[in-house]
């Protein structure tokens, strides 16, 4: 029996996503019932193609435990972060050197400067695993993370040429952001949570109130300085994965919490490169090689993927194919000779 599957999130996943949002409560996955309903509405219309402009699509995936009948993980893709009506807002982090001959003193100052892009990257985010499942032998966190790159390859023409991941910095146990307290609150009068939530729908207040020009980090509190570009303990594993598949720190941070932005050219991400479509046959699969095997549907649930044993034939050739077990084929509704999308797993 196949226990876990990944599929497109639909409105029936509302309660499970609301439960998972308790473990992140971010702008992409807020712990708010109404916001979850809106998120799922956009996701369903994205998967179905009812949102015509790919740049405005937001895809939410759920990892479901079929034995317990609940979602234990989620992740998402935002087609384009940064448009004319909603710019991608970031803070560049630069070093400025100062030297005095008279005093023979040399300083390197960290300088922050806000920036805007109206033609930004595709964003991957919203990655959450239920704490009880994070160390499962099936490596469930890897599966719900990897599926985004498989989907990006499946719809490469609808994605941007660069991918972005915004990682959480160290935050206090109550969610306090020291960078926001030191800068953002002074110029907006909003708390970190208020500003973060408002920015999902309206970013005008940032452009209208945030100071133009450079901000010297040395003028901020030590706690605020220490969070700039740092990865929090809860996302160390994500950083490790991103670096391994081709992402790098962009010397940019989130204006709200100071979390680092990691970027990569879409076609140079190893997981995007490895994903491919090929014919499948059904049979016995020896060995331990596995892959995410996926199929799209015209109606809900639109997309389903499972981790499955595979055997590749003529690997690396244009006429390559794969053998999958009968239960995988049955679960996905695949017939021998049909085509499936595969992403080999490490």
TACOR-V282929 format. One record per pair of residues at least 12 apart in sequence whose ideal C-beta (glycine too) atoms are under 7 Angstrom apart, sorted by the first residue. I is the first residue (numbers start at 1). J is the second residue. Records with the same first field share a line. If there is no record, write none. Layout:
I->J + J
This chain:
2->66 + 306 + 327 + 331
3->65 + 66 + 67
4->63 + 64 + 65 + 66 + 138 + 140
5->64 + 66 + 304 + 305 + 306
6->61 + 63 + 143 + 144 + 147 + 305
7->62 + 64 + 301 + 303 + 304
8->43 + 47 + 61 + 301 + 302 + 303
9->40 + 43 + 60 + 61 + 62 + 74
10->40 + 44 + 300 + 301
11->40 + 44
13->40 + 62 + 71
14->36 + 37 + 40
16->62 + 70 + 71
17->36 + 71 + 74
18->31 + 33 + 36
20->71 + 74 + 128 + 130
21->36
23->128 + 131
24->128
27->196 + 197 + 199 + 200
28->76 + 125 + 126
29->74 + 126 + 128
30->197
39->60
40->60
42->58
43->58 + 59 + 60
46->58 + 59
47->59 + 302 + 303
48->302
54->79 + 158
55->79 + 80 + 83
56->79
57->79
58->76 + 78 + 79
59->76 + 77 + 151
60->74 + 76 + 126
61->74 + 75 + 76 + 144 + 147 + 148
62->74
63->140 + 143 + 144
72->129 + 130 + 133 + 140
73->128 + 129 + 130 + 133 + 140 + 141 + 144
74->126 + 128 + 144
75->126 + 127 + 144 + 145 + 147 + 148
76->125 + 126
77->122 + 124 + 148 + 151 + 152
78->122 + 123 + 125
79->122 + 158 + 159
80->120 + 122 + 160
81->120 + 121 + 123 + 164
82->117 + 118 + 119 + 120
83->118
84->118
86->203
87->116 + 117 + 118 + 203
88->117 + 120
89->114 + 116 + 203 + 206 + 255
90->115 + 252 + 255 + 261
91->112 + 113 + 114 + 252 + 253 + 255
92->113 + 115 + 251 + 252
93->110 + 112 + 228 + 229 + 251 + 252 + 253
94->111 + 113
95->108 + 110
96->109 + 111
109->216 + 218
110->217 + 218 + 228
111->214 + 216 + 217
112->214 + 215 + 217
113->214
114->210 + 255
116->207
121->160 + 162 + 163 + 164 + 263
122->152 + 159 + 160 + 163 + 266
123->164
124->148 + 163 + 165
125->165 + 166
127->144 + 145 + 238
129->141 + 144
138->307
143->292 + 307
145->241
146->271 + 292 + 343
147->292 + 305
149->269 + 271 + 272 + 275 + 343
150->275 + 292 + 294 + 305 + 341 + 343
152->266 + 272
153->272 + 275
154->341
159->266
160->266
161->265 + 266
162->263 + 265 + 266
163->263 + 264 + 266 + 269
164->261 + 263
165->242 + 247 + 262
166->254 + 259 + 261
167->231 + 235 + 238 + 239 + 259 + 260 + 262
168->232 + 234 + 235 + 257 + 259
169->227 + 230 + 231 + 232 + 257 + 258 + 259
170->227 + 230 + 232
171->232 + 257
175->193
176->192
177->192 + 256 + 257 + 258
178->221 + 223 + 224 + 227
179->224 + 227 + 228 + 257 + 258
180->192 + 195 + 256 + 257
182->220 + 221 + 224
183->215 + 220
184->255 + 256
187->209 + 210 + 211
188->205 + 209
192->256 + 257
195->256
196->256
206->255
227->258
228->253 + 258
229->249 + 253 + 258 + 260
231->260
242->262
245->269 + 270 + 271
246->264 + 268 + 269 + 270
247->262 + 263 + 264
248->262 + 263 + 264
249->262
250->262 + 263
271->343
274->343 + 344
275->341 + 343
276->342
277->339 + 341
278->320 + 321 + 322 + 339 + 342
279->321 + 337 + 339
280->321 + 322 + 324 + 334 + 338 + 340
281->321 + 323 + 336 + 337
282->324 + 326 + 329 + 336
283->323
285->309 + 310 + 311 + 323 + 324 + 325
287->311
289->309 + 310 + 311
290->307 + 308 + 309 + 310 + 345
291->308 + 310 + 342 + 343 + 344 + 345
292->305 + 307 + 342 + 343 + 345
293->305 + 306 + 308 + 310 + 324 + 328 + 332 + 340 + 342
294->340 + 341
295->332 + 333 + 334 + 340
304->332
306->328 + 331 + 332
307->345
308->324 + 325 + 328
309->325
310->322 + 323 + 324 + 342
311->323
322->342
